[in-house]
Amino acid sequence: MSLKTLFALAAAVLAMGLAAAAPGRALAQIEVDIDKGAVKPMPLAIPAFSGGGARGGEIAAVISGNLERSGLFLPLNIQGVPDKLADVNMQPRFPDWQGTGAQALINGQVTVAADGSLRVDFRLWDVFSQQQLLGLQFTSTAENWRRVAHKISDAVYERLTGEKGYFDTRVVFVAESGGKLARIKKLAIMDQDGANPQYLTDGSYIVMTPRFSATSQEITYMALRPTGSSIYLLNLATARQETVGKFPGMVFAPRFSPDGTKVAFVERPATATSTCWTCAPAPTRITTDPAIDTSPSSRRMAADRLQLRSRRPGQLYVMNADGSGVRRISAAVDATPPPSGARAATSSPSPSRPAQVPLGVMRPDGAG
């Protein structure tokens, strides 16, 4: 199966219903506050979707697994409930479901068309207020049924937490095999739940530090061969792969800008310190000082800087995307800038316990 076929989903939202709570029957009781330090998982009932043969049960199982792994929801064993929910357009018999202890109910129906395509309808209900919270319908090719389940999981997660779901996402990673003297490293990708794994490179060279673009349709990564290193861009829809250019030194640590129009990376020549570059479309050097600059990222571009003269530990700096306006925001050791720009992650050994390295966060300006 081609990458284009694997990741393309003909999914259309055909209907969306959100019922308001009746006066005096607020729905806030089943909303999940993810800002709390400890959250008691919400009990959910997710019976097998009707229709579609075994596919209805498989879709419900994927949704159940997604929501349970989030740590915010607890799918219940609902064997023996008399309400079979054969028609998604009919209101459930709520007393049957109230006895299970579930606060919310997800039910659905799968319809298989003559051409083999799927239509999946689902409803999210507040069991105790007996109100519909959400209703959606998706259509998809038969092989993309898992993505429909992920999209339903995202919709439920967002409705109950107020935050965007992450289930219809993928993980790009380096898959290793072989012994220490014959280690093979391949670029690989899979759904966030571990399904649909696929290799993107053949293992003939070492791959490191893969990163997604903002649209998740491109990947940038470092390739290491006996002749040197390169930064590559890989388009997942077309499988086209290209390098950002040739450099005399080693290049590493690539990362996309938030808008996906630039790639920042580091070059380390054999006779000089590391410097940060951007590529959009031509490579441009953005740091020039006598320091080791690494890990460019975030909304403005951040660099982890190690001053060579004093051998001082790494500190976090921020600067504009063109390298101007450099300002230190951290005195921590091995501070690492995140891709979002919303927070900066820092780590620093404790003076009294140098073997311990606690983790912290702060705002991009160094405060908090």
Contacts in CASP RR format, 6 or more apart in sequence:
PFRMAT RR
TARGET T0000
AUTHOR 0000-0000-0000
METHOD contacts of the structure
MODEL  1
MSLKTLFALAAAVLAMGLAAAAPGRALAQIEVDIDKGAVKPMPLAIPAFS
GGGARGGEIAAVISGNLERSGLFLPLNIQGVPDKLADVNMQPRFPDWQGT
GAQALINGQVTVAADGSLRVDFRLWDVFSQQQLLGLQFTSTAENWRRVAH
KISDAVYERLTGEKGYFDTRVVFVAESGGKLARIKKLAIMDQDGANPQYL
TDGSYIVMTPRFSATSQEITYMALRPTGSSIYLLNLATARQETVGKFPGM
VFAPRFSPDGTKVAFVERPATATSTCWTCAPAPTRITTDPAIDTSPSSRR
MAADRLQLRSRRPGQLYVMNADGSGVRRISAAVDATPPPSGARAATSSPS
PSRPAQVPLGVMRPDGAG
1 143 0 8 1.000
2 239 0 8 1.000
3 198 0 8 1.000
3 236 0 8 1.000
3 237 0 8 1.000
3 238 0 8 1.000
3 239 0 8 1.000
4 237 0 8 1.000
4 238 0 8 1.000
4 239 0 8 1.000
5 143 0 8 1.000
6 196 0 8 1.000
6 198 0 8 1.000
7 170 0 8 1.000
7 236 0 8 1.000
7 237 0 8 1.000
8 144 0 8 1.000
8 237 0 8 1.000
9 140 0 8 1.000
9 141 0 8 1.000
9 144 0 8 1.000
9 147 0 8 1.000
9 148 0 8 1.000
10 117 0 8 1.000
10 139 0 8 1.000
10 140 0 8 1.000
10 141 0 8 1.000
10 144 0 8 1.000
11 138 0 8 1.000
11 139 0 8 1.000
11 140 0 8 1.000
11 144 0 8 1.000
11 147 0 8 1.000
11 148 0 8 1.000
11 151 0 8 1.000
12 138 0 8 1.000
12 139 0 8 1.000
13 136 0 8 1.000
13 137 0 8 1.000
13 138 0 8 1.000
14 137 0 8 1.000
14 138 0 8 1.000
14 139 0 8 1.000
15 135 0 8 1.000
15 136 0 8 1.000
15 137 0 8 1.000
16 134 0 8 1.000
16 135 0 8 1.000
16 136 0 8 1.000
17 132 0 8 1.000
17 134 0 8 1.000
17 135 0 8 1.000
17 136 0 8 1.000
18 132 0 8 1.000
18 133 0 8 1.000
18 134 0 8 1.000
18 135 0 8 1.000
18 159 0 8 1.000
19 131 0 8 1.000
19 132 0 8 1.000
19 133 0 8 1.000
20 131 0 8 1.000
21 27 0 8 1.000
21 126 0 8 1.000
21 129 0 8 1.000
21 131 0 8 1.000
22 129 0 8 1.000
22 131 0 8 1.000
25 129 0 8 1.000
25 131 0 8 1.000
26 129 0 8 1.000
27 126 0 8 1.000
27 129 0 8 1.000
27 131 0 8 1.000
27 133 0 8 1.000
29 103 0 8 1.000
29 126 0 8 1.000
29 128 0 8 1.000
29 129 0 8 1.000
30 42 0 8 1.000
30 103 0 8 1.000
30 104 0 8 1.000
30 126 0 8 1.000
30 128 0 8 1.000
30 160 0 8 1.000
31 160 0 8 1.000
31 161 0 8 1.000
31 162 0 8 1.000
32 39 0 8 1.000
32 42 0 8 1.000
32 72 0 8 1.000
32 73 0 8 1.000
32 160 0 8 1.000
32 161 0 8 1.000
33 39 0 8 1.000
34 72 0 8 1.000
34 161 0 8 1.000
34 163 0 8 1.000
39 71 0 8 1.000
39 72 0 8 1.000
41 68 0 8 1.000
41 71 0 8 1.000
41 72 0 8 1.000
41 73 0 8 1.000
41 74 0 8 1.000
42 72 0 8 1.000
42 73 0 8 1.000
42 74 0 8 1.000
42 103 0 8 1.000
42 104 0 8 1.000
42 160 0 8 1.000
43 73 0 8 1.000
43 74 0 8 1.000
43 76 0 8 1.000
43 100 0 8 1.000
43 101 0 8 1.000
43 102 0 8 1.000
43 103 0 8 1.000
43 104 0 8 1.000
44 64 0 8 1.000
44 67 0 8 1.000
44 73 0 8 1.000
44 74 0 8 1.000
44 75 0 8 1.000
44 76 0 8 1.000
44 102 0 8 1.000
44 103 0 8 1.000
44 104 0 8 1.000
44 105 0 8 1.000
44 106 0 8 1.000
45 75 0 8 1.000
45 76 0 8 1.000
45 78 0 8 1.000
45 81 0 8 1.000
45 97 0 8 1.000
45 100 0 8 1.000
45 102 0 8 1.000
45 104 0 8 1.000
45 105 0 8 1.000
45 106 0 8 1.000
45 127 0 8 1.000
46 60 0 8 1.000
46 63 0 8 1.000
46 64 0 8 1.000
46 67 0 8 1.000
46 75 0 8 1.000
46 78 0 8 1.000
46 105 0 8 1.000
46 106 0 8 1.000
47 60 0 8 1.000
47 78 0 8 1.000
47 81 0 8 1.000
47 85 0 8 1.000
47 107 0 8 1.000
48 56 0 8 1.000
48 57 0 8 1.000
48 60 0 8 1.000
48 61 0 8 1.000
49 55 0 8 1.000
49 56 0 8 1.000
49 57 0 8 1.000
49 59 0 8 1.000
49 60 0 8 1.000
49 107 0 8 1.000
49 108 0 8 1.000
49 109 0 8 1.000
49 110 0 8 1.000
49 120 0 8 1.000
49 122 0 8 1.000
50 56 0 8 1.000
50 84 0 8 1.000
50 85 0 8 1.000
50 86 0 8 1.000
50 87 0 8 1.000
50 88 0 8 1.000
50 107 0 8 1.000
50 108 0 8 1.000
50 109 0 8 1.000
50 110 0 8 1.000
51 109 0 8 1.000
51 110 0 8 1.000
51 111 0 8 1.000
51 112 0 8 1.000
52 110 0 8 1.000
52 111 0 8 1.000
52 112 0 8 1.000
52 118 0 8 1.000
53 110 0 8 1.000
55 110 0 8 1.000
55 112 0 8 1.000
55 118 0 8 1.000
55 145 0 8 1.000
56 108 0 8 1.000
56 110 0 8 1.000
58 145 0 8 1.000
58 149 0 8 1.000
59 110 0 8 1.000
59 120 0 8 1.000
59 145 0 8 1.000
59 148 0 8 1.000
59 149 0 8 1.000
59 152 0 8 1.000
60 106 0 8 1.000
60 108 0 8 1.000
62 146 0 8 1.000
62 149 0 8 1.000
62 150 0 8 1.000
62 153 0 8 1.000
62 193 0 8 1.000
63 106 0 8 1.000
63 149 0 8 1.000
63 152 0 8 1.000
63 153 0 8 1.000
63 156 0 8 1.000
64 75 0 8 1.000
65 75 0 8 1.000
65 193 0 8 1.000
66 149 0 8 1.000
66 150 0 8 1.000
66 153 0 8 1.000
66 157 0 8 1.000
66 167 0 8 1.000
66 193 0 8 1.000
67 73 0 8 1.000
67 75 0 8 1.000
67 153 0 8 1.000
67 156 0 8 1.000
67 157 0 8 1.000
68 74 0 8 1.000
68 75 0 8 1.000
69 193 0 8 1.000
70 157 0 8 1.000
72 157 0 8 1.000
72 160 0 8 1.000
72 161 0 8 1.000
73 160 0 8 1.000
76 100 0 8 1.000
76 101 0 8 1.000
76 102 0 8 1.000
78 100 0 8 1.000
78 102 0 8 1.000
81 96 0 8 1.000
81 97 0 8 1.000
81 100 0 8 1.000
82 93 0 8 1.000
82 96 0 8 1.000
83 92 0 8 1.000
83 93 0 8 1.000
83 96 0 8 1.000
83 97 0 8 1.000
85 92 0 8 1.000
85 107 0 8 1.000
85 108 0 8 1.000
87 109 0 8 1.000
88 107 0 8 1.000
88 108 0 8 1.000
88 109 0 8 1.000
88 121 0 8 1.000
88 122 0 8 1.000
88 123 0 8 1.000
89 121 0 8 1.000
91 130 0 8 1.000
91 132 0 8 1.000
92 105 0 8 1.000
92 107 0 8 1.000
92 125 0 8 1.000
94 125 0 8 1.000
94 127 0 8 1.000
94 128 0 8 1.000
94 130 0 8 1.000
97 105 0 8 1.000
97 125 0 8 1.000
97 127 0 8 1.000
98 127 0 8 1.000
98 128 0 8 1.000
101 127 0 8 1.000
102 127 0 8 1.000
103 126 0 8 1.000
103 127 0 8 1.000
103 128 0 8 1.000
104 124 0 8 1.000
104 125 0 8 1.000
104 126 0 8 1.000
104 127 0 8 1.000
104 133 0 8 1.000
104 160 0 8 1.000
105 123 0 8 1.000
105 124 0 8 1.000
105 125 0 8 1.000
105 127 0 8 1.000
106 122 0 8 1.000
106 123 0 8 1.000
106 124 0 8 1.000
106 125 0 8 1.000
106 152 0 8 1.000
106 156 0 8 1.000
107 122 0 8 1.000
107 123 0 8 1.000
107 125 0 8 1.000
108 120 0 8 1.000
108 121 0 8 1.000
108 122 0 8 1.000
108 123 0 8 1.000
109 120 0 8 1.000
109 121 0 8 1.000
109 122 0 8 1.000
110 118 0 8 1.000
110 119 0 8 1.000
110 120 0 8 1.000
111 118 0 8 1.000
111 119 0 8 1.000
111 120 0 8 1.000
111 121 0 8 1.000
112 118 0 8 1.000
112 142 0 8 1.000
113 119 0 8 1.000
116 141 0 8 1.000
116 142 0 8 1.000
117 139 0 8 1.000
117 140 0 8 1.000
117 141 0 8 1.000
117 142 0 8 1.000
118 138 0 8 1.000
118 139 0 8 1.000
118 140 0 8 1.000
118 141 0 8 1.000
118 142 0 8 1.000
118 145 0 8 1.000
118 148 0 8 1.000
119 137 0 8 1.000
119 138 0 8 1.000
119 139 0 8 1.000
120 137 0 8 1.000
120 138 0 8 1.000
120 139 0 8 1.000
120 140 0 8 1.000
120 145 0 8 1.000
120 148 0 8 1.000
120 152 0 8 1.000
121 135 0 8 1.000
121 136 0 8 1.000
121 137 0 8 1.000
122 135 0 8 1.000
122 136 0 8 1.000
122 137 0 8 1.000
122 152 0 8 1.000
123 132 0 8 1.000
123 134 0 8 1.000
123 135 0 8 1.000
124 132 0 8 1.000
124 133 0 8 1.000
124 134 0 8 1.000
124 135 0 8 1.000
124 155 0 8 1.000
124 156 0 8 1.000
124 159 0 8 1.000
124 160 0 8 1.000
125 131 0 8 1.000
125 132 0 8 1.000
125 133 0 8 1.000
126 132 0 8 1.000
126 133 0 8 1.000
133 159 0 8 1.000
133 160 0 8 1.000
134 155 0 8 1.000
134 156 0 8 1.000
134 159 0 8 1.000
136 152 0 8 1.000
136 155 0 8 1.000
138 148 0 8 1.000
138 151 0 8 1.000
138 152 0 8 1.000
140 147 0 8 1.000
140 148 0 8 1.000
146 191 0 8 1.000
146 195 0 8 1.000
146 196 0 8 1.000
147 168 0 8 1.000
150 167 0 8 1.000
150 168 0 8 1.000
150 169 0 8 1.000
150 191 0 8 1.000
150 192 0 8 1.000
150 193 0 8 1.000
151 167 0 8 1.000
151 168 0 8 1.000
153 165 0 8 1.000
153 167 0 8 1.000
153 168 0 8 1.000
154 164 0 8 1.000
154 165 0 8 1.000
154 166 0 8 1.000
154 167 0 8 1.000
154 168 0 8 1.000
157 163 0 8 1.000
157 164 0 8 1.000
157 165 0 8 1.000
157 166 0 8 1.000
157 167 0 8 1.000
158 164 0 8 1.000
158 165 0 8 1.000
166 192 0 8 1.000
167 192 0 8 1.000
167 193 0 8 1.000
169 191 0 8 1.000
169 192 0 8 1.000
169 216 0 8 1.000
170 189 0 8 1.000
170 190 0 8 1.000
170 191 0 8 1.000
170 192 0 8 1.000
170 212 0 8 1.000
170 216 0 8 1.000
171 189 0 8 1.000
171 190 0 8 1.000
171 191 0 8 1.000
171 192 0 8 1.000
171 194 0 8 1.000
172 187 0 8 1.000
172 188 0 8 1.000
172 189 0 8 1.000
172 200 0 8 1.000
172 210 0 8 1.000
172 211 0 8 1.000
172 212 0 8 1.000
172 219 0 8 1.000
173 187 0 8 1.000
173 188 0 8 1.000
173 189 0 8 1.000
173 190 0 8 1.000
173 210 0 8 1.000
174 185 0 8 1.000
174 186 0 8 1.000
174 187 0 8 1.000
174 188 0 8 1.000
174 207 0 8 1.000
174 208 0 8 1.000
174 210 0 8 1.000
175 185 0 8 1.000
175 186 0 8 1.000
175 187 0 8 1.000
175 188 0 8 1.000
175 199 0 8 1.000
176 183 0 8 1.000
176 184 0 8 1.000
176 185 0 8 1.000
177 183 0 8 1.000
177 184 0 8 1.000
177 186 0 8 1.000
178 184 0 8 1.000
184 203 0 8 1.000
185 203 0 8 1.000
185 206 0 8 1.000
185 207 0 8 1.000
185 208 0 8 1.000
186 199 0 8 1.000
186 200 0 8 1.000
186 201 0 8 1.000
186 202 0 8 1.000
186 203 0 8 1.000
186 207 0 8 1.000
187 199 0 8 1.000
187 200 0 8 1.000
187 201 0 8 1.000
187 207 0 8 1.000
187 210 0 8 1.000
187 219 0 8 1.000
187 221 0 8 1.000
187 234 0 8 1.000
188 197 0 8 1.000
188 198 0 8 1.000
188 199 0 8 1.000
188 200 0 8 1.000
189 197 0 8 1.000
189 198 0 8 1.000
189 200 0 8 1.000
189 219 0 8 1.000
189 236 0 8 1.000
190 196 0 8 1.000
190 197 0 8 1.000
190 198 0 8 1.000
200 219 0 8 1.000
200 234 0 8 1.000
201 207 0 8 1.000
201 223 0 8 1.000
205 223 0 8 1.000
205 224 0 8 1.000
205 225 0 8 1.000
206 223 0 8 1.000
206 224 0 8 1.000
206 225 0 8 1.000
207 221 0 8 1.000
207 222 0 8 1.000
207 223 0 8 1.000
207 224 0 8 1.000
208 221 0 8 1.000
208 222 0 8 1.000
208 223 0 8 1.000
208 224 0 8 1.000
208 252 0 8 1.000
209 221 0 8 1.000
209 222 0 8 1.000
209 252 0 8 1.000
209 253 0 8 1.000
209 254 0 8 1.000
210 219 0 8 1.000
210 220 0 8 1.000
210 221 0 8 1.000
211 219 0 8 1.000
211 220 0 8 1.000
211 221 0 8 1.000
211 254 0 8 1.000
211 255 0 8 1.000
211 256 0 8 1.000
211 339 0 8 1.000
212 218 0 8 1.000
212 219 0 8 1.000
212 256 0 8 1.000
213 219 0 8 1.000
213 220 0 8 1.000
213 256 0 8 1.000
213 260 0 8 1.000
214 256 0 8 1.000
214 258 0 8 1.000
214 259 0 8 1.000
214 260 0 8 1.000
215 260 0 8 1.000
216 236 0 8 1.000
217 235 0 8 1.000
217 236 0 8 1.000
217 237 0 8 1.000
218 233 0 8 1.000
218 234 0 8 1.000
218 235 0 8 1.000
218 236 0 8 1.000
218 256 0 8 1.000
218 260 0 8 1.000
219 233 0 8 1.000
219 234 0 8 1.000
219 236 0 8 1.000
220 231 0 8 1.000
220 232 0 8 1.000
220 233 0 8 1.000
220 234 0 8 1.000
220 244 0 8 1.000
220 254 0 8 1.000
220 255 0 8 1.000
220 256 0 8 1.000
220 263 0 8 1.000
220 265 0 8 1.000
221 231 0 8 1.000
221 232 0 8 1.000
221 234 0 8 1.000
221 254 0 8 1.000
222 229 0 8 1.000
222 230 0 8 1.000
222 231 0 8 1.000
222 232 0 8 1.000
222 251 0 8 1.000
222 252 0 8 1.000
222 253 0 8 1.000
222 254 0 8 1.000
223 229 0 8 1.000
223 230 0 8 1.000
223 231 0 8 1.000
223 232 0 8 1.000
228 249 0 8 1.000
228 250 0 8 1.000
229 249 0 8 1.000
229 250 0 8 1.000
229 251 0 8 1.000
229 252 0 8 1.000
230 243 0 8 1.000
230 244 0 8 1.000
230 245 0 8 1.000
230 246 0 8 1.000
230 251 0 8 1.000
231 243 0 8 1.000
231 244 0 8 1.000
231 245 0 8 1.000
231 251 0 8 1.000
231 252 0 8 1.000
231 254 0 8 1.000
231 263 0 8 1.000
231 265 0 8 1.000
231 279 0 8 1.000
232 241 0 8 1.000
232 242 0 8 1.000
232 243 0 8 1.000
232 244 0 8 1.000
233 241 0 8 1.000
233 242 0 8 1.000
233 243 0 8 1.000
233 244 0 8 1.000
233 263 0 8 1.000
234 240 0 8 1.000
234 241 0 8 1.000
235 241 0 8 1.000
244 254 0 8 1.000
244 263 0 8 1.000
244 265 0 8 1.000
244 279 0 8 1.000
244 283 0 8 1.000
245 279 0 8 1.000
245 283 0 8 1.000
247 267 0 8 1.000
247 283 0 8 1.000
248 269 0 8 1.000
248 270 0 8 1.000
249 267 0 8 1.000
249 268 0 8 1.000
249 269 0 8 1.000
249 270 0 8 1.000
250 267 0 8 1.000
250 268 0 8 1.000
251 265 0 8 1.000
251 266 0 8 1.000
251 267 0 8 1.000
251 268 0 8 1.000
251 277 0 8 1.000
252 265 0 8 1.000
252 266 0 8 1.000
252 268 0 8 1.000
253 265 0 8 1.000
253 266 0 8 1.000
253 294 0 8 1.000
253 295 0 8 1.000
253 296 0 8 1.000
254 263 0 8 1.000
254 264 0 8 1.000
254 265 0 8 1.000
255 263 0 8 1.000
255 264 0 8 1.000
255 265 0 8 1.000
255 296 0 8 1.000
255 297 0 8 1.000
255 339 0 8 1.000
256 262 0 8 1.000
256 263 0 8 1.000
256 264 0 8 1.000
257 263 0 8 1.000
257 264 0 8 1.000
257 278 0 8 1.000
257 280 0 8 1.000
257 301 0 8 1.000
257 321 0 8 1.000
258 298 0 8 1.000
258 299 0 8 1.000
258 339 0 8 1.000
258 340 0 8 1.000
261 280 0 8 1.000
262 278 0 8 1.000
262 279 0 8 1.000
262 280 0 8 1.000
262 321 0 8 1.000
263 278 0 8 1.000
263 279 0 8 1.000
263 280 0 8 1.000
264 276 0 8 1.000
264 277 0 8 1.000
264 278 0 8 1.000
264 279 0 8 1.000
264 286 0 8 1.000
264 296 0 8 1.000
264 297 0 8 1.000
264 301 0 8 1.000
265 276 0 8 1.000
265 277 0 8 1.000
265 278 0 8 1.000
265 279 0 8 1.000
265 296 0 8 1.000
266 274 0 8 1.000
266 275 0 8 1.000
266 276 0 8 1.000
266 277 0 8 1.000
266 293 0 8 1.000
266 294 0 8 1.000
266 295 0 8 1.000
266 296 0 8 1.000
267 274 0 8 1.000
267 275 0 8 1.000
267 277 0 8 1.000
267 285 0 8 1.000
268 274 0 8 1.000
268 275 0 8 1.000
273 290 0 8 1.000
273 291 0 8 1.000
273 292 0 8 1.000
273 293 0 8 1.000
273 308 0 8 1.000
274 292 0 8 1.000
274 293 0 8 1.000
274 294 0 8 1.000
275 285 0 8 1.000
275 286 0 8 1.000
275 287 0 8 1.000
275 288 0 8 1.000
275 293 0 8 1.000
276 285 0 8 1.000
276 286 0 8 1.000
276 287 0 8 1.000
276 293 0 8 1.000
276 294 0 8 1.000
276 296 0 8 1.000
276 301 0 8 1.000
276 303 0 8 1.000
276 323 0 8 1.000
277 283 0 8 1.000
277 284 0 8 1.000
277 285 0 8 1.000
277 286 0 8 1.000
278 284 0 8 1.000
278 286 0 8 1.000
278 296 0 8 1.000
278 301 0 8 1.000
278 321 0 8 1.000
284 322 0 8 1.000
286 296 0 8 1.000
286 301 0 8 1.000
286 319 0 8 1.000
286 321 0 8 1.000
286 322 0 8 1.000
286 323 0 8 1.000
287 293 0 8 1.000
287 303 0 8 1.000
287 319 0 8 1.000
287 323 0 8 1.000
290 308 0 8 1.000
290 309 0 8 1.000
291 305 0 8 1.000
291 306 0 8 1.000
291 307 0 8 1.000
291 308 0 8 1.000
292 305 0 8 1.000
292 306 0 8 1.000
292 308 0 8 1.000
293 303 0 8 1.000
293 304 0 8 1.000
293 305 0 8 1.000
294 303 0 8 1.000
294 304 0 8 1.000
294 305 0 8 1.000
294 306 0 8 1.000
295 302 0 8 1.000
295 303 0 8 1.000
295 304 0 8 1.000
295 336 0 8 1.000
295 337 0 8 1.000
296 302 0 8 1.000
296 303 0 8 1.000
296 337 0 8 1.000
297 337 0 8 1.000
297 338 0 8 1.000
297 339 0 8 1.000
297 341 0 8 1.000
298 318 0 8 1.000
298 337 0 8 1.000
298 338 0 8 1.000
298 339 0 8 1.000
298 340 0 8 1.000
298 341 0 8 1.000
298 344 0 8 1.000
298 364 0 8 1.000
299 340 0 8 1.000
299 341 0 8 1.000
299 364 0 8 1.000
300 318 0 8 1.000
300 319 0 8 1.000
300 320 0 8 1.000
300 321 0 8 1.000
300 341 0 8 1.000
300 364 0 8 1.000
301 318 0 8 1.000
301 319 0 8 1.000
301 320 0 8 1.000
301 321 0 8 1.000
301 323 0 8 1.000
302 316 0 8 1.000
302 317 0 8 1.000
302 318 0 8 1.000
302 319 0 8 1.000
302 337 0 8 1.000
302 341 0 8 1.000
302 344 0 8 1.000
303 316 0 8 1.000
303 317 0 8 1.000
303 319 0 8 1.000
303 337 0 8 1.000
304 314 0 8 1.000
304 315 0 8 1.000
304 316 0 8 1.000
304 317 0 8 1.000
304 334 0 8 1.000
304 335 0 8 1.000
304 336 0 8 1.000
304 337 0 8 1.000
305 314 0 8 1.000
305 315 0 8 1.000
305 316 0 8 1.000
305 317 0 8 1.000
305 328 0 8 1.000
306 312 0 8 1.000
306 313 0 8 1.000
306 314 0 8 1.000
306 315 0 8 1.000
307 314 0 8 1.000
313 333 0 8 1.000
313 334 0 8 1.000
314 332 0 8 1.000
314 333 0 8 1.000
314 334 0 8 1.000
314 335 0 8 1.000
315 328 0 8 1.000
315 330 0 8 1.000
315 331 0 8 1.000
315 332 0 8 1.000
315 335 0 8 1.000
316 328 0 8 1.000
316 329 0 8 1.000
316 330 0 8 1.000
316 332 0 8 1.000
316 335 0 8 1.000
316 336 0 8 1.000
316 337 0 8 1.000
316 344 0 8 1.000
316 346 0 8 1.000
317 326 0 8 1.000
317 327 0 8 1.000
317 328 0 8 1.000
317 329 0 8 1.000
318 326 0 8 1.000
318 327 0 8 1.000
318 329 0 8 1.000
318 364 0 8 1.000
318 365 0 8 1.000
319 325 0 8 1.000
319 326 0 8 1.000
319 327 0 8 1.000
329 344 0 8 1.000
329 362 0 8 1.000
329 364 0 8 1.000
329 365 0 8 1.000
329 366 0 8 1.000
330 344 0 8 1.000
330 346 0 8 1.000
330 362 0 8 1.000
330 366 0 8 1.000
331 348 0 8 1.000
332 346 0 8 1.000
332 347 0 8 1.000
332 348 0 8 1.000
333 347 0 8 1.000
333 348 0 8 1.000
333 349 0 8 1.000
333 357 0 8 1.000
334 347 0 8 1.000
334 348 0 8 1.000
334 357 0 8 1.000
335 344 0 8 1.000
335 345 0 8 1.000
335 346 0 8 1.000
335 347 0 8 1.000
335 348 0 8 1.000
336 345 0 8 1.000
336 346 0 8 1.000
336 347 0 8 1.000
337 344 0 8 1.000
337 345 0 8 1.000
338 344 0 8 1.000
338 345 0 8 1.000
341 364 0 8 1.000
342 364 0 8 1.000
343 361 0 8 1.000
343 362 0 8 1.000
343 363 0 8 1.000
343 364 0 8 1.000
344 361 0 8 1.000
344 362 0 8 1.000
344 363 0 8 1.000
344 364 0 8 1.000
344 366 0 8 1.000
345 359 0 8 1.000
345 360 0 8 1.000
345 361 0 8 1.000
346 359 0 8 1.000
346 360 0 8 1.000
346 361 0 8 1.000
346 362 0 8 1.000
347 357 0 8 1.000
347 358 0 8 1.000
347 359 0 8 1.000
347 360 0 8 1.000
348 357 0 8 1.000
348 358 0 8 1.000
349 355 0 8 1.000
349 356 0 8 1.000
349 357 0 8 1.000
350 356 0 8 1.000
350 357 0 8 1.000
350 358 0 8 1.000
362 368 0 8 1.000
END
